[in-house]
Amino acid sequence: MGKVRHSRFDCSPGCSVEAAIGLIDGKWKSVVLFHLLSGTLRFNEIRRQLQNVTPRMLTNQLRELEEDRLIERKVYAQVPPKVEYSLSPLGRSMEPILLALKHWGDANIDLYGKPKGTPAPHESKAA
């Protein structure tokens, strides 16, 4: 049985924000949801998008997203097994939120630094 989640919500002010953030907390969940905005992806396609995620971590994050009904998992009865992930209608309803996060990140990434391996704007390429 999975961990008990969202039991701390008491519907005091901020509860709905806490509940929403609780659904997408974790290092990779919101990024997985963002990539699924473009359509259905297989496990390795998602993994290629998230270069630093381990297979175990990605599996755990996908399971939690599926438990929370934000994504749907479709298994095809074939050899080798084929599994596809897509946004559920509930997950698709998060599209404006995910796009707003992306736009905010694009506008403010210089304040907080680039992801590892990305040169900062002030670094010279000719160095």
Salt bridges, closest charged atoms under 4 A:
GLU18 OE2 - ARG8 NE 2.94
ASP25 OD1 - LYS29 NZ 3.74
GLU64 OE2 - LYS3 NZ 3.88
GLU64 OE1 - LYS29 NZ 2.64
ASP68 OD2 - ARG5 NH2 2.86
GLU84 OE2 - LYS82 NZ 3.65
GLU95 OE1 - ARG92 NH1 3.52
ASP106 OD2 - LYS102 NZ 2.61
